[in-house]
Amino acid sequence: MTIAYDPSNIFAKIIKGDIPSTKVFEDDVVLVMMDLFPQSRGHTLVLPKAMSRNLLDADADAVAKAASYLPRLARAVKAATGADGIRLAQFNEAPAGQTVFHLHFHLIPVYAGEELGRHGGGKADAAELAALAKTIAAALD
């Protein structure tokens, strides 16, 4: 059974500008923002603007375009946060851990000796997110 894309999901609303977010970068292909419930300091989300639930119904060309941003964004997140590594995560359907049904990629900074927080755990401080977004954006240049 194929489930239709719901254009009223929270990420679609953020892309449309109906709901605010802490943006790092945006163009006609992706919107990059800070995760409100980060697993670590600097946890960033990459939202393709092409509308699909996840990889299972996504257009291959749209995924390729969005994925082409990931190396540059990962380098910027790592540089801006001083992380020791970056974990890339992407979930497809609820049993796999997907909670928002709009294709997106997580760039999660990993710090040696520190455990990652639980996915969707505590909410981050808005001022800290805004500062991190600016630092990551500056590292893109």
C-alpha positions as CSV (number, residue, x, y, z in Angstrom):
1,M,0.0,0.0,0.0
2,T,1.4,3.4,-1.0
3,I,0.6,6.3,1.3
4,A,0.1,9.7,-0.4
5,Y,2.3,12.6,0.5
6,D,0.6,15.0,2.9
7,P,1.4,18.6,1.9
8,S,0.3,19.8,5.4
9,N,3.2,18.1,7.2
10,I,5.3,20.3,9.3
11,F,8.3,20.4,7.0
12,A,6.2,21.3,4.0
13,K,4.8,24.2,6.1
14,I,8.3,25.3,7.0
15,I,9.4,25.2,3.3
16,K,6.3,27.3,2.4
17,G,7.2,29.8,5.2
18,D,4.0,29.1,7.1
19,I,6.0,27.9,10.2
20,P,9.3,29.6,11.3
21,S,12.5,27.6,11.5
22,T,16.1,28.4,12.4
23,K,17.5,28.4,8.8
24,V,21.1,27.8,7.9
25,F,20.7,27.9,4.1
26,E,18.0,27.9,1.5
27,D,17.8,27.9,-2.3
28,D,15.4,26.4,-4.8
29,V,16.5,22.8,-4.1
30,V,16.9,22.5,-0.3
31,L,16.1,24.2,3.0
32,V,18.7,23.6,5.7
33,M,17.8,24.2,9.3
34,M,18.7,23.4,12.8
35,D,16.9,20.5,14.4
36,L,14.7,21.7,17.3
37,F,15.2,18.5,19.2
38,P,18.9,17.7,18.4
39,Q,20.8,14.6,19.2
40,S,23.9,16.6,19.6
41,R,25.0,20.3,19.4
42,G,24.8,21.4,15.7
43,H,22.3,18.7,14.6
44,T,21.2,20.0,11.2
45,L,18.3,19.0,8.9
46,V,18.5,19.1,5.1
47,L,15.0,19.2,3.5
48,P,14.7,18.7,-0.2
49,K,12.0,21.1,-1.6
50,A,10.7,18.3,-3.9
51,M,7.7,16.9,-2.2
52,S,8.0,13.2,-1.2
53,R,7.4,11.2,2.0
54,N,10.8,9.6,1.9
55,L,13.2,7.7,-0.3
56,L,10.5,5.1,-1.1
57,D,8.4,7.5,-3.2
58,A,11.1,10.1,-4.1
59,D,12.1,11.1,-7.6
60,A,15.7,9.9,-8.1
61,D,16.8,13.1,-9.8
62,A,15.4,15.2,-6.9
63,V,17.2,13.0,-4.4
64,A,20.5,13.3,-6.3
65,K,20.2,17.1,-6.4
66,A,19.5,17.3,-2.7
67,A,22.2,14.7,-1.9
68,S,24.8,16.8,-3.8
69,Y,24.6,19.4,-1.0
70,L,25.5,16.9,1.7
71,P,29.3,16.9,1.5
72,R,29.6,20.7,1.7
73,L,27.0,21.0,4.4
74,A,28.7,18.2,6.5
75,R,32.1,19.9,6.2
76,A,30.5,23.2,7.3
77,V,28.7,21.6,10.3
78,K,31.9,19.8,11.3
79,A,34.0,23.0,11.0
80,A,31.5,25.2,12.8
81,T,30.9,22.8,15.7
82,G,34.4,21.4,16.2
83,A,32.8,17.9,16.0
84,D,35.1,14.9,15.7
85,G,32.8,13.4,13.0
86,I,29.4,13.7,11.3
87,R,26.7,11.0,11.2
88,L,24.3,11.1,8.3
89,A,20.9,9.6,9.0
90,Q,17.8,9.3,6.9
91,F,14.7,7.3,8.0
92,N,11.9,5.7,5.8
93,E,8.5,5.0,7.4
94,A,7.6,4.9,11.1
95,P,9.1,1.4,11.9
96,A,12.4,2.7,10.7
97,G,12.2,5.8,12.9
98,Q,10.7,8.4,10.6
99,T,8.5,10.9,12.5
100,V,8.0,13.6,9.9
101,F,6.8,12.3,6.5
102,H,8.8,14.6,4.2
103,L,12.1,13.3,2.9
104,H,14.9,14.8,4.9
105,F,18.5,14.1,6.0
106,H,20.1,14.5,9.4
107,L,23.6,15.8,9.7
108,I,24.5,14.9,13.3
109,P,27.8,16.1,14.8
110,V,29.6,13.4,16.8
111,Y,31.9,14.3,19.6
112,A,34.5,11.8,20.9
113,G,33.5,10.5,24.3
114,E,30.0,11.9,24.2
115,E,26.9,9.8,23.6
116,L,24.3,11.0,21.2
117,G,21.0,12.1,22.7
118,R,17.8,10.3,21.9
119,H,16.1,11.2,18.6
120,G,13.4,13.7,19.3
121,G,14.6,14.2,22.9
122,G,14.8,17.5,24.6
123,K,14.2,20.8,22.9
124,A,17.2,23.0,22.2
125,D,17.7,26.6,23.3
126,A,16.5,29.0,20.6
127,A,19.4,31.5,21.0
128,E,21.9,28.7,20.8
129,L,20.3,27.3,17.6
130,A,20.3,30.8,16.1
131,A,24.0,31.3,16.9
132,L,24.9,27.8,15.5
133,A,22.9,28.5,12.3
134,K,25.0,31.6,11.7
135,T,28.2,29.9,12.4
136,I,27.4,27.0,10.1
137,A,26.2,29.4,7.4
138,A,29.5,31.3,7.6
139,A,31.4,28.1,7.3
140,L,29.6,27.4,4.0
141,D,31.3,30.5,2.4
